[in-house]
Amino acid sequence: LAQAWRPASSRSAALAPPRRRSAQGRAVSGCAAAAMSRSTDQYIFGCDLGDPVSAIYMDSSGCAAGSMMGKIWYLSFDRGRPEVLAGFSEEGVRGFSMDSDRLYIAYFESARTWRRDTLDVQCEPITFRKLDKKNTNVVKHVLQCGHKTCVLFPYSTLVIDLQSGDHSIRPFKLYANGSSADLAPCDFDGDSLAVLDRSNPTMPPLLRLGGLERGGG
């Protein structure tokens, strides 16, 4: 691992014949080596083989990460040690966010919050499909922005406020804009959506921006 992380110039230096360097070059090299020796980088979350990290969030007070099999880690910079908030589950973690009081975590079919001071689960999981009982489709995409979660079904869109517990059904229909093979929602700012459109094979992919109040087409 150390070999793999060394710069390419360092790896090739052992194979190349030695070169004489100027005093200035030696000084610069010495400063770089000293800076590297003072590095405080460290591994804080260790995922298992076959269960990679799928979502991560960090602010000035802490860092949180989740895996494809639902494991959740949290590190408070004040406490200085990582905590495992949840073990494995049938749902992968799709999005993270934090504020001064809570952690907001979106899975593929549900969402929940944790208190940051006690690390206790603050509410029962919010199951997306139960919020729209008329919807019989499966979830296609889940995006997170702050305490808001955007859940995209083929023909409907659900926005959930994890702070208040309120939710609303928006007119945007993913499949009205194209097939799932060509469209990839990639970002959400709380009101609008960014979608990567690859429907035209003769052109580079397009990044489309639009509000959730439009049905599509």
C-alpha positions in Angstrom: 0.0 0.0 0.0 2.8 2.4 0.8 4.4 1.6 -2.5 1.1 2.3 -4.3 0.7 5.6 -2.7 4.2 6.9 -3.3 4.3 9.4 -6.2 5.3 8.0 -9.6 8.5 10.1 -9.6 9.5 8.4 -6.3 8.8 4.9 -7.6 10.8 5.5 -10.8 13.7 7.1 -8.9 15.0 3.8 -7.8 15.2 2.5 -11.4 16.7 5.6 -12.9 20.5 6.5 -12.5 21.2 9.0 -9.8 21.4 12.6 -10.8 23.3 15.5 -9.2 20.9 18.1 -7.7 21.6 21.7 -6.9 21.6 23.0 -3.3 18.2 24.6 -4.0 16.8 21.3 -5.3 18.1 19.5 -2.2 16.5 22.1 0.1 13.1 21.9 -1.7 13.3 18.1 -1.5 14.1 18.3 2.2 11.2 20.6 2.9 8.8 18.2 1.1 10.0 15.2 3.1 9.7 17.1 6.4 6.1 18.1 5.4 5.2 14.5 4.6 6.7 13.3 7.9 4.5 15.8 9.8 1.3 14.6 8.0 -1.6 13.8 10.3 -3.6 11.8 7.8 -5.0 8.6 9.1 -7.6 6.0 8.3 -10.7 6.4 10.4 -13.3 4.1 8.9 -12.4 0.5 7.8 -14.9 -1.1 5.5 -15.1 -4.8 4.8 -14.2 -6.6 1.6 -17.3 -6.6 -0.7 -19.0 -3.8 1.3 -17.5 -0.5 0.0 -18.4 3.0 1.3 -21.3 4.4 -0.7 -21.9 7.8 0.9 -19.7 10.1 3.0 -20.2 13.6 4.6 -17.9 15.8 6.5 -18.1 19.3 8.0 -16.0 21.2 10.5 -17.2 19.2 13.5 -17.2 15.6 12.2 -17.4 13.0 9.5 -19.9 10.2 8.7 -19.9 7.4 6.2 -22.2 4.6 5.1 -21.7 1.4 3.1 -23.5 -0.5 0.4 -24.7 -3.0 3.0 -26.0 -0.4 5.5 -23.1 0.0 7.9 -22.8 3.5 9.4 -19.7 5.1 11.0 -19.5 8.5 12.7 -16.5 10.4 13.9 -16.8 13.5 16.1 -13.6 15.6 15.9 -14.1 16.5 19.6 -14.3 12.9 20.7 -11.6 11.8 18.4 -12.7 8.2 17.9 -15.0 6.6 15.3 -18.3 5.1 16.4 -20.3 2.4 14.6 -23.9 3.5 14.6 -25.4 0.6 12.7 -24.3 -2.8 11.5 -25.3 -4.5 8.3 -28.8 -4.2 6.8 -30.6 -5.1 3.6 -30.5 -1.5 2.5 -27.5 0.4 1.2 -26.8 4.0 2.4 -27.5 6.5 -0.4 -27.0 9.9 1.3 -25.7 11.7 4.4 -26.0 15.1 5.9 -25.4 16.7 9.4 -26.3 19.8 11.3 -25.4 20.9 14.8 -28.0 18.5 16.3 -28.6 15.5 14.1 -27.4 13.2 11.4 -29.7 12.6 8.4 -29.2 9.3 6.6 -31.0 8.2 3.5 -31.1 4.5 2.6 -32.5 3.1 -0.7 -36.0 2.7 0.6 -36.1 4.6 3.9 -34.5 7.3 6.0 -33.8 8.0 9.6 -32.0 10.5 11.9 -29.5 10.2 14.8 -28.9 12.6 17.6 -25.2 13.8 17.5 -24.9 14.3 21.3 -26.1 10.9 22.4 -25.8 8.9 19.1 -29.3 7.6 19.7 -31.7 6.9 16.9 -34.2 9.8 17.1 -37.1 8.3 15.1 -38.4 5.2 13.5 -37.3 4.7 9.9 -39.4 6.7 7.4 -40.3 4.2 4.6 -40.6 6.0 1.3 -43.3 3.8 -0.3 -45.6 4.2 2.7 -45.7 7.9 2.2 -47.3 7.6 -1.2 -49.6 4.6 -0.9 -50.9 5.0 -4.4 -47.4 4.4 -5.8 -46.7 0.7 -6.6 -43.4 1.4 -8.3 -40.0 0.7 -6.9 -37.5 3.4 -5.9 -35.0 4.3 -8.7 -32.8 7.0 -7.2 -32.3 8.6 -3.8 -30.5 12.0 -3.4 -29.8 13.9 -0.2 -29.4 17.7 0.4 -29.2 18.8 4.0 -32.2 17.6 5.8 -34.1 17.0 2.6 -34.3 13.7 0.8 -35.4 13.4 -2.9 -36.8 10.0 -3.8 -37.3 9.3 -7.5 -39.8 6.7 -8.6 -40.4 6.1 -12.4 -43.5 8.3 -12.5 -43.5 10.3 -9.3 -41.1 12.2 -7.1 -41.2 12.5 -3.3 -39.4 15.1 -1.2 -39.1 14.5 2.5 -38.0 16.9 5.2 -36.3 14.8 7.8 -36.3 17.7 10.3 -40.0 18.1 10.4 -41.2 14.8 9.0 -43.2 16.5 6.3 -43.3 15.2 2.8 -44.7 16.4 -0.6 -45.2 14.7 -3.9 -43.8 16.7 -6.8 -44.9 16.6 -10.5 -41.5 15.6 -11.9 -41.6 12.2 -13.6 -38.3 10.7 -14.4 -39.5 8.4 -17.2 -41.3 11.2 -18.9 -37.9 12.6 -19.7 -36.4 9.4 -21.2 -35.4 5.8 -20.3 -33.6 4.8 -17.1 -30.7 3.6 -19.3 -30.1 7.2 -20.6 -30.9 9.3 -17.5 -28.9 9.5 -14.3 -30.0 11.9 -11.6 -26.7 13.0 -9.9 -27.5 16.0 -7.7 -30.3 17.8 -5.7 -30.2 21.2 -4.1 -33.5 21.0 -2.2 -35.7 22.3 -5.0 -34.0 21.4 -8.3 -32.5 18.4 -9.9 -29.4 17.8 -12.0 -29.7 14.9 -14.5 -27.0 13.4 -16.7 -28.6 12.7 -20.1 -26.9 10.2 -22.4 -29.9 9.7 -24.8 -28.1 11.0 -27.9 -25.2 8.6 -28.7 -23.8 11.1 -31.3 -23.1 13.8 -28.7 -21.4 14.0 -25.3 -23.6 13.5 -22.3 -25.6 16.6 -21.3 -26.2 17.9 -17.8 -29.8 19.0 -17.5 -31.0 21.2 -14.7 -34.7 21.6 -13.8 -37.2 22.1 -11.0 -39.2 19.3 -9.5 -42.4 21.2 -10.2 -42.2 20.3 -13.9 -43.7 17.0 -14.9 -41.2 16.4 -17.7 -41.4 16.0 -21.4 
